[in-house]
Amino acid sequence: MRAILLGQEPHLLMDPDVYSMQDLLDVKSGALYLKLKDLVSACSSHVYNCELCLARGFICELCNSEEVIFPWQLSSVHRCNQCGACFHTKCHSQLPCKRCIRMRIRRDSMVNSDHG
């Protein structure tokens, strides 16, 4: 994986809003799409097969599925704007985020224990 990433133009990995003239030519020819598609495929394959990367994923607290989900799964994952927790889009509702509630309870109990 490291070799694949080191073989990429640094701006493609570090600054997705910057394009070289070659990138623009590659957009027109379709080459950039294929290059990025292959890169995303290689990175996804790594993440789903790497124990350390999987440990950085999320479990949907609403359905408790064992499926590990990630914030970049834009079509199927909703991310809480407050705490960053991830949920399946189909599970997400307008109810308050369970993780935010837990964090608020913990914060309130710490404040109360400091004053008590």
N, C-alpha and C positions, 0 to 999 in steps of 0.2 A: 504494500500500500504506500509506504514511504517513497519508494522509487517512482510510483505513478504520480504522486503529488509533486515530487521534486522535478518531474519532467514537464510540469505545466507552467505556463506563463504566470509569474507571481500575481499580477493584477487580476487575473481571473479568479484566484482563490482569496485574495485579500481585499479587493475593492470591486465588487460586482457592478458598480456604476461607471467604471472606467473601461474604455475599449480602445484598442490600438487600431490603426488604419487597416492592418491585416485582419483584425477581428471583424471589422465592418465588411471587408471583401468576403470573408468567410461566411458572414451572415447571408450575404446575397447568393453565394454559391450553395449554401446549405451545409458547408463543412463545419461551421461552428456548432450548429445544432447536433450534428453527429458526434463531434468531439465532446460536447458537454453531456450528451446522452450517455456516452460510454463512461465518462468520468462519474456521473451520478450513479450509474449501474455498479461500477467498481466500488465506490464508496458505500453504497447501500449494502452490497454483498458483504463487505468487510464488517460494517456495523452489526448486521444481523448474525454474523458468525463469530464475533469477538466478545468474549465474556466481559471485558472491561467496558466496551462501548454499550453493550446491553444493560449494564448496571447503571448507566446514565439515563436510561429511558424512564418512562412513566408507566404505571398501571392505572387504568381508569378506575377511580374510586366510586364511580356511580354504578358500574355493572360488575366490578371486580373480576373482569376477564383476566386470564393469565397472559394475554397478548401484551407485549411491550410496545408502547407507542412513543412517537417522537414529535416534537413541535413542527418539524418540516413536512410532515404528512398533511399538507394544507387541505386536501379534499376530504379527509376523514378524521381530523383531530382539531379540537377547539382548545385554545390556550387561555387560561385566566389572565386577564389584564393586570390583576393586582399581585398575584404570587407566582405566576408562571406555570402552575400545575396544568397538566394536559388531561383531556377527557375525549372519548369518542364524540364526534359531532352528533351522532344519533342519540347519545345518552345525555348530552348537555341540555340543560334547561335554564330558565331564568332564575332558578333558585340560587341562593348564595353558594359560593364555592366552599366545599367541605374543608379544604386545606386552610382557606382564609379564616373560617370559623375556628378551627383548631388553634391556629396561630394567635388569633385574637383572645381566645380563652386562656391560652398559655401566658400571653403578655399581661392580661388582666390579673391572673393569679400571681404572677411575679410581682406586679405593682402592689397588689393587696398584701402579699407576704412581707414586702419591704416596709410597709407602713403599719404592720400589725405586730 
